[in-house]
Amino acid sequence: MKKSIAIVSILSFAAAITGFYACKHEPYKQPVEVYGGFPDEVGKIITTRCATSGCHNAASYTAAGNLRMDSWDQLFYGGNHGAAVVPYSVPFSPILFYINTDSSVGPVSKDNRMPPVDAGTALTSAEYNTIRDWIANGAPDRNGNIAFADKADSRQKIYVTQQGCDQIAVIDAERKVIMRYIAVGAADGIESPHVVRVAPDNQSAYVCFTGGLFMQKINTNTDKMTEQVKLASINTTGSPSWNILYVTPDSKKVLACNYLSAGNVVQYDAGTFSFQKFFDRMKFPHGVTSTANFDTIYVSSQWGNTIYKMPANLTDFTLIQKISLNGQAPVQYDSRQSGQPDPHEIMITPDGSKIIVTCQSSNEVKILDAKTNQVLKTFTVSDGVGVMPQEIALSYKNPYAYISCSDTSNTQQYAGSVFIFNYQTMQPVQTITANQGSFNQPHGIAVDDKNDVLYVININSSTSGPPPHHVTSCGGKNGYYNIFRSTPPFTPINLRKYEMLTAPYSADVRFK
């Protein structure tokens, strides 16, 4: 499995962020336990050195990054930049960098030491080790309870791939902060987890890698990786590149796209992880979807104007149907060619009547009739608003489709947009612009119908984008996520930038 990551991520807790709204917290109740509900040895440190007057207590936390530390429970609401402590995650709990003063045991913050220099002496090495060991053991309260461990079979979560770190971030839908990190990958090097998909039965999530050979399965009750399989490849001319996964509506099969010039889609039994079949003779297959009864499969060919359509029981792959998106003869290329739409992602509407395709080079979103294959509607996203449509999220509660537009050509600090339309009436509804959403390279997108919110995942790797609040332990530049109401007027629920690790990419939600 993966080598442990030695560097610890950081987070400053002292400065309030100009222009940020105060985050909503539950009404404060004086804890009946001493030391705010922390274990004694931890609480003695936190409540006397951190949750003090003018800093992270109930009276002062809004001027200290909106992070409260006077209560074990309140700590796990996080602050302006998301989670301060992630249970079991020493490398990715930002608090540790700031309280460390000994570079021989871990990184030391160059700025904003906690407690601040003007607030007294730094924590001793023994105090630092106490906090570190507490986090490694799950950061329990004084009674041994672990944050977010209850309601395992019903907890609403959002899963996000962290391509630069080989981690899956798990966001708790109630408090909106990262509640766990799951190490993924089967080798020592970075394998870049590309996509995560939660099965419709909500019991498992699956991840594959552009730089790895395996598909892995995560139990969504325990957030532990339980199985892995080396994906079969019939292409012997180069290393496979596993891009998009698709779990069939009955949760019994998983499909993975091998993104190569002589590419294919491979199908596995989701229960046994045993190989079932290849869908062959496709060029750079990327997105994949199917009808509800899994009798027909649709696959986007990344470069050109083509999507493939085929029966799920097809055996003669010379008979794959090729559907043109622009009225010209179907063509597929090895790279971008001028004038082609270049279909990226593909998804079927909940009623099975329409196919939605994002076309990243023509800056279009197309809606096709699933029976006749005819293009029913074409939306063009504006260059001044945000271009390069990428991922699709669909609400099953309301008739809305949400499209992330990454806008990588924009050199402004905030770049990209989210385009929203009604997939029943095929009418545009709203575009959330970069400045309205504080986006930079939005890519992953997921709608939580249980709570009526939309998660937008920002890669934020461009040099022109907003600087991260704290560095990542993986190297590179932190990404972040924003959260919006998923119904009109689609406004932010707050102005937090919830920081993540390097290159966050794909998102999916449990209990759609």
N, C-alpha and C positions, 0 to 999 in steps of 0.2 A: 504494500500500500504506500501511500504518500509519505515522503520524509516530513518530519515536523518542521514547521516554519518558525524560525528563531526570532524574527523581528516582531516587536509588539506594536500594534497600531496605537494612535494617539488621539486625544480629544481635549480641547481646552474648555474648561467649565466657567471661567471667570467673566468673560466679556459678554454683555448682552449684544445682540446683533441688531444694528440699526434698521428699522423698517420691518422687522419681523413681528408678527402678532404673537401675543402670549398664548401658549398652547393650553387647551382645555384640560384640566385635571379634575379628578373626582374630588368632592368636598373633603377637606382634611378632617380626619378624626384623630384625636390624640390617642396614640397607641397605648393599650393597657400594659404592654410589655415594656420593660426597661430597654434603653438604647434603641428605641424606635423599632423594635422587633428583630434587630440583627442579633446574631450570636454575640455573646458578651465580648469575646476577644476582638471581634470585628467592630461591634458597635462602639466600644470604647474609643476606637480610632476615628471612625467616621463621624459620630455625633459630636465629638469634641474638637476635631481638627478640620472637618469639611462642612458639616451642617451647622455652621456658627452664624452669629449675627453679621449681616452684611454679605453673606455668601449663600450656601445651598440649604437654607432652612425655609420654613413656610412663609416667613415674613419677607425674605430677601431673594428668593430663587428667580423671580422674574427679571432681576437685574444681574443674574448669574447664569445666563444661558438657558433659563427656564428649566434648570435641572434641580430637582429636590432630592436631598440625601438625608433628611431627618427621619425618614421612615423607609423601612425595607420595601414596603409595597410601592411607595411613590417613586423610589429609585428606578423601578422598571417601567415607568412612563417615558423615560429618557428626557432629552432636552432639545434644543433647537436643531441639533445635528443628529438626532436619533439616539440609539441605545448607547449608554455609557458602560453598561455591564451586560455581556451575553453569557448566560450560564454555561459552564464547562469550557469556555473559550478564552484561554489566556492570551493567545496571539491576537485576538480580534476584539478584546474588551478595552476600549480606548482609555479608561481611567488609569490603567497601569503605567502607561508611558509618563503621565504627568506626576505621578507620586514617586517615581523612581529617581534616585540621585546617584546610583552606582552603575556605571556603564559596563562593569564586569559581569553583572547579572542580567542586564537587559538595556535596551535603549533608554536614553535620558532626554527629556524634552529640553530644547534650547530656549523655549519661550514659555511664559506663564506656568512656572512651577506651581504645583499644588501641594500644600497650602502656599499661597503667594508669599514672596519674599518679605513683603511688608506685614505679613500676618503672623510671623513667627518662624520657628525653625522647621526644617524639612522633616518628613517622616524618617524614622530610622530604618536601617535595613531589616530589622526584625519586624517592624510595622508593615513595611512593603511586602515582605514574605507572607505575613499573615493575610493580607488582602489577596495576594496572588494565589495562595493555596486555597483560600476560600472560594475564589472564582473557579479554580480548577476542579473543585469538588461540587460545582453546581451553584455556588452562591446562595446557599439555603438560608431561610430565616432561622430564628432561634429554636423553632420546633422541628427543624429538618425539612420544611417544605421547600420545594424547588419552584421558582417562578415558571408559569405556563405549563406545568406538568399535569395539572388536573384537566378533566374533560377531554382526555386524549382522543376518544373516539368521535367527538363532535366539534372539536375546536376548529374554527375557520382559520385558514392559513393561506399565505401566498408564497410560492417558491420561486426563487430567482437564481439563475446561473451566474457565477462570478468567473468569467473566462480567464482572467489573469491570475487567479489564485487556486483554481481547482476546488472550489467550494460551492455549496448551495446555501444561499441565505434563506432562512425561514422567517417570514414576517407574521406576527400575531395580528389578526384582523381586528381585534377589539382595541388594543392599545397602539397599533400601527407601527410598532418598533420591531427590530430584528430580535427574535426570541431564541434562535439557535443558528449555528453554522454546521453544515454536514460536509465533511471531507469526502471528495469523490475522486475518481481516477484510479488506474491500476498500475501506474508506473511512477518513477521518481520525478521525471520531468513534468513540466506543465503540459497537460493534454487538452486544455481549453474546452470545458463543458459548454456546448453550444445551445442546446435546447433542453428544457424540462417540460414534461407533460404529465398532468395528473389524470389518472384513469377515471372514467365516468362513475365507477363505483366508489371513488374517493378513498380507497384503501391503499393505493400505491401511486408512486410517481416514478417516472423513468427519465433517464438522462443519457445522452450520447455525446461524443467528443469529436471535434474536427481534427485533433492531433492524437487521437487514441484509437484503439481497436475494439473497445468494449462498450456494451450497453449495461447500465446498472439500474437496479430496482431499489426504491426507498419505501419503507413502511411509513405511511403518513400518520399512524398513531404514535409511533415511537421516534420518528425522524431518524431512523437508523438505516444504513444501506444493508440490504439483506441478501441480494443475489447479483451476480454479474455473468455475462456471457460474451465471449469473443464473437463478434458479428462476422458472418460468412461473407466472403467477397469472391466474385468470379472474375474480377479484373486483376490481371497479373502484371500490368504495365506500370503501376504506381501504387503508392500507399493510399488506402481508402480515406475518405473524408466524410464522416457521418454528420449530417447536418440536422435535418428535421425528423422528429418522431411523430407518429400518429397512433393513438390507442383507439381501437374500434369501439363503436358505441356500446357493445355488450361487455367491454373490458376484457375480452378473451384473447385478443391478438394485438401485437405491437408491430408497426411498420417503421422502418428506418431508411432514409434516403442516403445513398452513397453518391456524393456530389463530385462526379468525375465526368470527363468527356465521354467515356464509354461507361456510363453510370447505370445504376439499377436501384430498385427498392427491394428490401428483404423483409420477409414476414416471419415472426416468431410467435409461438404459443406463450401468452402472458403468464400462465400458471406454471408451466414446466420450464420455460425459457429454452425450449427446443426449437430448432430450425424447422420451418414449414415449406417455404418456397421463395423463389426469386421472381420479380417482375423486371424483365430485362429489356435491353435495346432502347435506353433513354439517354439523352445527353444532358448532363448537369441537372439531374432532378433535384428539386429543392423542396417546395411545399407539397403536402399530400393531404387529401381528405377523402371522405367516402359518404355514400348514402347511409341512412339509419340502419338498414338491414345488411349493410356491407355487401351489396351485390354489384356496386359500381364504384370504381376508384378514379380519382382525378389527381394528376400530378403536374406541377408547373415545371417547365424547362427554363432555367434561369436566363439564358441568353438567346434572344430571338423573339418570336411572336406566338409561341406554341404552348398549349397545355395538352397533356395526354389524358385520354379517357379510355377505360378498359373494364371489362367484367372482372370481378374478383376471382373467378375460376378460370381465367384465360390461361391457356397453355402455349398457344402459338403467338409469340410476341411480335411477329411480323404484322399481326392484325391489330395492333394498338392504334386507336383512332387519334389523329392529330387535329386539334382545333385551333384555328387561327384567331387571334384577338384583334387584328387590324384589317381584315378583309383581303389581305394578300395571301399568297400560297404559304402554308406552314413552313417555317424554317427554324433551325436550331444551330447555334454557333458555339464556338469555344470561348468567346469573349464578347465584350460589348461592341456592337456595330451600330453605326449612325442610323437613326430613323426607326429603330426597333423598340418595342415597349419593354422588353425584358421582365417577364412576370416573376415575381419574387415569392410571395406567400399566397395561399389559396385556402378558402374555407367555405363550407356549405352552411346555408342558413338553417335555423332550428327546424323549420318545416320542410326542409329538403327541396325546396322549389328553386333556389337560386344559388349560384356559385359566385363568390366574391374573390377577385384577384387584384393584388397590388402590382403595379407596373412601375418599377423604380426608375427607369431611364426616360420614359415619356411623361413621368409625373402624373400618372393616371390611376384611378381605381375603376375597375370594370365589374359590372354585374351581368352574369350570363344566366339564361334559362337552363336549368339542369336537364331538361328533357330534349329541347331542340338544339341546344348548344349556341343559340343566337345571343349576341351581345344586346342586352336590353337597355343598358345605361352606361355612360362613361362620365366620370367626374374628373376634372383636371384640377390639381392642387396648384395654388399660386406660388410663383417664385418669391413674391414679397412676403409670403406668409410662412412657407415651409414646404420644401419639396422632398423628393426621394421617398415615396410611401413604402413602408416596410411591413410591419406586423399588424395583425388583425385581432381584435377582441370583440366578441359578440355577447350582448346581454340576452339572457333567456327570459328575463322578467319584463323588459321593455324592448321595443323593436329597434334598438340602436346598434350600429356597428362603429367601432372606434379604430382609427388608423393612425399609427405612429409615422411621422414624416421626419427623417433624420437630418435632412438639409446640411449635408457635410460640406457644401461649398461656401456656406455663410461664414464670414470672418468676424462677426459680432460676438460679444460675450455669450449671449443667449441665442440659440439657433435651433430651429425645428418647430414642429407644430403637431397637434392632434386634430385630425379631421373626423367629424362625426356626421353620420347620415342615418336616415330611417330605412332599414332594409325591407320593410313592407311596402312603403309608398315610393321608395327610391328617390327621396328628396333630401337635399343637404339640410342639416340641422344647425351646425355650428362648427367653427374652427377655433380651437384654443391656440393662440399665437405664442411665440417664444417668450416674449416679455410678459404676457399674461400668465404663462405657466412656469416661468423661470426654467425653461428647457435648455439643455445643450445635448444635442444628438440623442433625442428620445428614440428608443428602439423597442425594448420589451414593453408589453402593455397587457393589463389584466383587469377584468371587471368583477367586482365582488357584489353579486346581486343580493346577498343576504344583508349587507350593510349599505347598499346603494352608493358605493364608492368605486373610483377608477384609479388604478396604480399605473404611473408612467415611469419607466426605468430609463435613466439618462446615462449613456456611456461616458460622456464628458472626458474623452481622451484628447480632444483638440487643444492646441496651445492657447487658442483665443478664448476658451471657455472659462467659466468661473473657477477661481482657485479653490482647491479643497480646504476644508476647515482643518483637517488633520491628515497626515500621511498614512499610507497603507503599508502593512507589513509585507506586502507582496511586491513592492516596487511599483513604479508607474503612478498614475493619478487616480484618485478615488472617483467613482461614479456616485450617483445618488438617485433617490426616487421622490416623486411628488405625488400627492393624493388629492383627487378632485371628487366632487359629487358626480355621480354617473347619470344624473337626470338634469334637465334644464334648471338653472342656467349654467351648469357644468363649472361652477366656481371652485377654487381651492378650498379644502376644509381648514387649512392653515397655510402659513407661508414657510413651513419648515422645508429644508433640504435634508432628507434623511440619508446620511452618507452610508455608502457600502464599500466594497473592496474594488479592485481594479477590473475594469471592463465588464460591468454587469450587462447582461445581454437579453436573456429570454425570461419570461414570467408566465406562471399559470396559477390558478386559484383552485383551492379545494372547495367542494360543495357549490358548484356553479348553479 
